[in-house]
């Protein structure tokens, strides 16, 4: 697994395609369920998948832990949502926390991790 994160509109998907292959298939979790993502090479907006799990009363950390093998050979891309003002709404805070915990899990199990800023990927 390769995990790529960074701010919104920082060129994460472009970086992934340029580095790993223009013809890789992409699943955008803004438009698709996380349950359908396993058939694609690149999964973008993983933070939206985490939100989907929370809204259906599933524990995202457990979901990703139980499905780690399904993420092998995938490129996972997520927005950094932990910087900035802490949200007032309880659900938004929970989503932010869960996203951070899932990102930590994915980074721990990833073969490579990149942070992308202004289109430039830095391997961590």
Secondary structure, DSSP 8 states (H G I E B T S, - for coil): -EEEEESTTSSHHHHHHHHH-TT--EEETTTS-GGGGGGSSEEE-HHHHHHHHHHTT--HHHHHHHTGGGGTT-EEEEE--SSSS--SSHHHHHHHHHHHHHHHHHHHH-SEEEEEETTEEEE-
